[in-house]
Amino acid sequence: LFRMENNILQSCHVEKGKIHKMLGENEKLSAVIFVDDIIGSGRTAEDNLSDLAEEYPRIYTMLPTGSFFFVSICGFEKSIEKLKDSFDNKHIPVEILTCDMLGEESCCFSDVSNIFCSD
């Protein structure tokens, strides 16, 4: 959906396992965008981007700094901050962009939840 809405060609859309090959073959490539629906705990994003760095140690240096993005429709503020810290500590240069930031009140079982009140 993200690809279609942003007029990104099918040939420029690849799964995680083929990113390294695409970076090596496509001289016109200017950015890599990872897309997910939600950053809940942030674990999926952290695991996938860390795995990518381990499998292909040079991947984040194949393009100029500022060329890697992780885009989500929504995400919890605390998880996004944790994810940013993790990427910084692991030297993974990915900018996180989230359309709708969710606070603690959006967590179902939080003490300040708007979904399930303690009344």
Salt bridges, closest charged atoms under 4 A:
GLU46 OE2 - LYS90 NZ 3.47
ASP47 OD1 - ARG43 NH1 3.91
GLU81 OE2 - LYS84 NZ 3.93
GLU104 OE1 - LYS78 NZ 3.40
